[in-house]
């Protein structure tokens, strides 16, 4: 179902099973092990008590990451059967993420994915996957972003009629624009401001602002990990709400928190707010 924040909410309350047994190590499988986030997840997991990287896969040949051997992704089903992980953690691309999730579901393995950019057909396939295993999908695994989203909803509702602009900045290698997190925040704004029904991506030339607009600006530069700023302005005042990620470790740690929370739960769709205790029933 869709919660007040405009984001997809859990189909369960998440209380059917307790969190992963603290006495047994959480066994994770990591896809896209050669990518930025895949490497970060593996390195964070190897430094974390109670977590073991049971499997790391990549589409192309990759050297070991954090002391963990990386094997071919095209044999994922076989590798899952051999390694028996509790949760698959995915930060890849939409097409591969769906394929990995479906393979994991066929093996009875829960799925945590931070991949963004899914089209409607891919979202539908993920929903089908969640009927077989618990699946947690989030555009951002930073606890600060979860807090930012709540603050944005409260602020946007408290100042009706104020103009809203959202600016996000990421490294020069990021492919999608605006970011998945930015789109999620836009959904949060629109959930409490029904008058804002037109998204304007940047401005050029003669472009007077319409009363129903929310502005979106995507910047790509250097090695910026991720910044999101929401500006609300009106009545001779401005309010700015900003989150900056210092490095990708914050996202990897959040994904591992999500994996530990998800392991052993009932099939269904979950989001990161559920992990933090802010999910809506």
C-alpha positions as CSV (number, residue, x, y, z in Angstrom):
1,X,0.0,0.0,0.0
2,X,1.0,3.6,-0.3
3,X,1.8,5.5,2.9
4,X,1.4,9.2,3.7
5,X,4.9,9.8,2.5
6,X,4.0,8.7,-1.0
7,X,6.3,5.7,-0.7
8,X,5.5,2.1,-1.0
9,X,4.8,0.6,2.4
10,X,5.1,-2.8,3.8
11,X,2.4,-5.4,3.1
12,X,3.2,-6.8,6.6
13,X,3.7,-5.1,9.9
14,X,7.1,-6.9,10.1
15,X,6.4,-8.3,13.6
16,X,5.6,-11.9,12.5
17,X,9.2,-12.8,13.2
18,X,11.9,-11.5,15.4
19,X,15.0,-9.8,14.0
20,X,17.8,-12.2,12.9
21,X,19.1,-14.4,15.7
22,X,22.0,-12.5,17.2
23,X,23.8,-15.7,18.1
24,X,24.1,-16.8,14.5
25,X,26.0,-14.7,11.9
26,X,23.9,-13.1,9.2
27,X,25.0,-14.6,5.9
28,X,24.7,-12.3,3.0
29,X,25.1,-12.5,-0.8
30,X,26.3,-9.4,-2.6
31,X,25.6,-8.7,-6.2
32,X,27.5,-6.2,-8.3
33,X,30.5,-6.9,-6.1
34,X,32.8,-5.0,-8.4
35,X,30.8,-1.8,-8.3
36,X,31.1,1.1,-6.0
37,X,28.3,0.1,-3.6
38,X,29.0,-3.6,-3.9
39,X,32.5,-3.1,-2.8
40,X,31.4,-0.9,0.0
41,X,28.8,-3.4,1.3
42,X,31.4,-6.2,1.3
43,X,34.0,-4.1,3.1
44,X,31.5,-2.9,5.7
45,X,30.3,-6.5,6.2
46,X,33.8,-7.8,6.8
47,X,34.3,-5.1,9.4
48,X,31.1,-5.9,11.2
49,X,30.5,-8.4,13.9
50,X,27.8,-11.0,13.3
51,X,27.9,-10.7,9.5
52,X,29.5,-13.0,7.0
53,X,29.7,-12.6,3.3
54,X,28.6,-16.0,2.1
55,X,28.7,-15.0,-1.6
56,X,29.8,-12.2,-3.9
57,X,29.0,-12.1,-7.6
58,X,29.7,-9.8,-10.5
59,X,28.9,-9.9,-14.2
60,X,32.5,-9.5,-15.2
61,X,35.7,-11.0,-13.8
62,X,36.7,-9.1,-10.6
63,X,39.5,-9.5,-8.2
64,X,38.7,-10.4,-4.6
65,X,37.0,-7.6,-2.6
66,X,37.8,-7.2,1.1
67,X,39.4,-10.7,1.0
68,X,36.2,-12.2,-0.4
69,X,36.4,-14.1,-3.7
70,X,34.0,-12.8,-6.4
71,X,32.3,-15.4,-8.7
72,X,30.4,-15.2,-11.9
73,X,26.8,-13.8,-11.7
74,X,25.5,-15.9,-14.5
75,X,25.6,-18.9,-12.2
76,X,23.8,-17.1,-9.3
77,X,21.2,-19.8,-8.7
78,X,23.9,-22.5,-8.3
79,X,26.0,-20.2,-6.1
80,X,23.0,-19.4,-3.9
81,X,22.2,-23.1,-3.4
82,X,25.9,-23.8,-2.4
83,X,26.4,-20.8,-0.1
84,X,22.9,-20.7,1.5
85,X,22.8,-17.0,2.4
86,X,20.0,-15.4,4.5
87,X,19.7,-12.2,2.4
88,X,20.8,-11.0,-1.0
89,X,22.0,-7.3,-1.0
90,X,21.8,-5.6,-4.3
91,X,23.1,-2.3,-5.7
92,X,23.3,-2.8,-9.4
93,X,21.0,-1.6,-12.2
94,X,17.2,-2.1,-12.7
95,X,17.4,-5.0,-15.2
96,X,20.0,-7.0,-13.3
97,X,18.4,-6.2,-9.9
98,X,15.1,-7.7,-11.0
99,X,16.8,-10.8,-12.4
100,X,18.8,-11.2,-9.2
101,X,15.7,-10.7,-7.0
102,X,13.8,-13.3,-9.0
103,X,16.6,-15.8,-8.8
104,X,17.0,-15.2,-5.0
105,X,13.2,-15.7,-4.5
106,X,13.4,-19.0,-6.4
107,X,16.1,-20.0,-3.9
108,X,14.1,-18.8,-0.9
109,X,16.5,-15.9,-0.2
110,X,15.3,-12.6,1.1
111,X,16.2,-9.5,-0.9
112,X,17.4,-6.0,0.0
113,X,17.9,-3.7,-2.9
114,X,19.0,-0.1,-3.1
115,X,18.8,0.0,-6.9
116,X,16.7,2.8,-8.4
117,X,15.3,3.7,-11.8
118,X,12.9,0.7,-12.2
119,X,10.1,1.1,-14.8
120,X,6.5,0.0,-14.0
121,X,7.1,-3.4,-15.4
122,X,10.1,-4.0,-13.3
123,X,8.3,-2.8,-10.2
124,X,5.5,-5.3,-10.9
125,X,8.0,-8.1,-11.1
126,X,9.5,-7.1,-7.8
127,X,6.1,-7.1,-6.3
128,X,5.6,-10.7,-7.5
129,X,9.0,-11.6,-6.0
130,X,7.8,-10.2,-2.7
131,X,5.0,-12.8,-2.6
132,X,7.6,-15.5,-2.3
133,X,10.2,-13.9,0.0
134,X,10.6,-10.7,2.1
135,X,11.8,-7.9,-0.2
136,X,13.0,-4.5,1.0
137,X,13.5,-1.7,-1.5
138,X,14.8,1.7,-0.7
139,X,16.2,4.6,-2.7
140,X,18.5,5.5,0.2
141,X,19.7,3.7,3.3
142,X,21.0,6.6,5.2
143,X,19.3,7.2,8.6
144,X,19.7,10.9,8.1
145,X,17.8,10.8,4.8
146,X,14.9,9.0,6.6
147,X,14.9,11.8,9.1
148,X,15.1,14.4,6.3
149,X,12.0,12.9,4.6
150,X,10.0,13.1,7.8
151,X,11.1,16.7,8.3
152,X,10.3,17.6,4.6
153,X,6.8,16.3,5.0
154,X,6.2,18.2,8.2
155,X,7.7,21.4,6.8
156,X,5.9,21.4,3.5
157,X,2.6,20.9,5.2
158,X,3.3,23.7,7.7
159,X,4.0,26.3,5.1
160,X,1.2,25.9,2.4
161,X,1.7,28.1,-0.6
162,X,5.5,28.4,-0.3
163,X,7.6,27.6,-3.4
164,X,9.5,24.4,-3.2
165,X,12.8,23.6,-5.0
166,X,14.9,20.5,-4.7
167,X,18.6,20.3,-5.6
168,X,20.6,17.1,-5.6
169,X,24.4,16.7,-6.3
170,X,26.3,13.5,-7.0
171,X,29.6,12.3,-8.5
172,X,30.2,12.7,-12.2
173,X,29.7,9.0,-12.8
174,X,26.1,8.7,-11.6
175,X,23.8,7.7,-14.5
176,X,20.3,8.5,-13.4
177,X,19.0,12.0,-12.9
178,X,17.3,13.1,-10.8
179,X,18.5,10.6,-8.2
180,X,16.1,8.0,-6.8
181,X,16.3,9.7,-3.4
182,X,15.3,13.0,-5.0
183,X,12.3,11.4,-6.6
184,X,11.3,9.9,-3.3
185,X,11.6,13.3,-1.6
186,X,9.5,14.8,-4.3
187,X,6.8,12.2,-3.6
188,X,7.0,13.2,0.0
189,X,6.4,16.9,-0.9
190,X,3.6,16.1,-3.2
191,X,1.9,13.9,-0.7
192,X,1.2,16.9,1.6
193,X,1.0,19.6,-1.1
194,X,-1.6,18.6,-3.6
195,X,-1.3,22.0,-5.3
196,X,2.2,21.1,-6.6
197,X,1.4,18.9,-9.5
198,X,4.0,19.9,-12.1
199,X,7.7,19.0,-11.8
200,X,10.0,21.3,-13.6
201,X,13.6,20.1,-14.3
202,X,15.8,23.1,-14.4
203,X,15.0,26.4,-16.1
204,X,16.3,28.1,-19.2
205,X,15.4,31.2,-21.1
206,X,12.1,32.9,-20.3
207,X,10.6,30.6,-17.6
208,X,8.5,32.4,-15.0
209,X,7.5,30.2,-12.2
210,X,4.0,28.7,-12.1
211,X,2.1,28.4,-8.8
212,X,1.8,24.6,-9.2
213,X,5.5,23.9,-9.9
214,X,8.1,22.2,-7.8
215,X,11.6,22.7,-9.2
216,X,14.2,19.9,-9.5
217,X,17.9,20.4,-10.2
218,X,20.5,17.7,-10.7
219,X,24.2,18.4,-10.5
220,X,27.0,16.0,-11.4
221,X,30.5,16.9,-10.3
222,X,33.7,15.3,-9.0
223,X,33.4,12.5,-6.4
224,X,30.5,13.9,-4.4
225,X,28.8,11.0,-2.6
226,X,25.4,12.6,-2.4
227,X,23.7,15.8,-1.3
228,X,20.0,16.6,-1.2
229,X,18.6,20.0,-0.4
230,X,15.0,21.1,-0.2
231,X,14.3,24.9,-0.3
232,X,10.9,26.3,0.8
233,X,10.4,30.0,0.3
234,X,7.6,32.5,0.8
235,X,6.3,35.2,3.0
236,X,9.7,36.9,3.0
237,X,11.5,33.9,4.5
238,X,13.3,30.8,3.4
239,X,13.7,27.4,5.0
240,X,16.4,24.9,3.8
241,X,16.6,21.2,4.8
242,X,19.8,19.5,3.7
243,X,21.4,16.1,3.9
244,X,25.0,15.3,2.9
245,X,26.6,11.9,2.9
246,X,30.3,11.9,3.8
247,X,31.0,8.6,2.1
248,X,29.2,5.5,0.7
249,X,29.8,3.6,4.0
250,X,26.6,5.2,5.5
251,X,24.5,3.5,2.7
252,X,26.3,0.2,3.1
253,X,25.8,0.2,6.9
254,X,22.1,1.0,6.4
255,X,21.7,-1.8,3.9
256,X,23.3,-4.2,6.4
257,X,20.9,-3.0,9.1
258,X,18.1,-3.7,6.7
259,X,19.4,-7.2,5.9
260,X,19.7,-8.1,9.6
261,X,16.2,-6.8,10.2
262,X,14.7,-8.5,7.1
263,X,16.2,-12.0,7.7
264,X,13.5,-14.5,8.8
265,X,10.5,-12.2,8.2
266,X,7.4,-13.2,6.3
267,X,7.2,-12.6,2.5
268,X,6.1,-9.1,1.7
269,X,7.2,-5.6,0.6
270,X,9.1,-3.6,3.2
271,X,11.0,-0.3,3.2
272,X,13.8,1.2,5.2
273,X,11.4,3.2,7.4
274,X,10.1,-0.1,8.7
275,X,13.6,-1.0,9.9
276,X,13.9,2.3,11.7
277,X,10.5,1.9,13.3
278,X,8.7,4.6,11.3
279,X,6.8,2.4,8.9
280,X,3.0,3.0,8.7
281,X,0.6,0.2,9.0
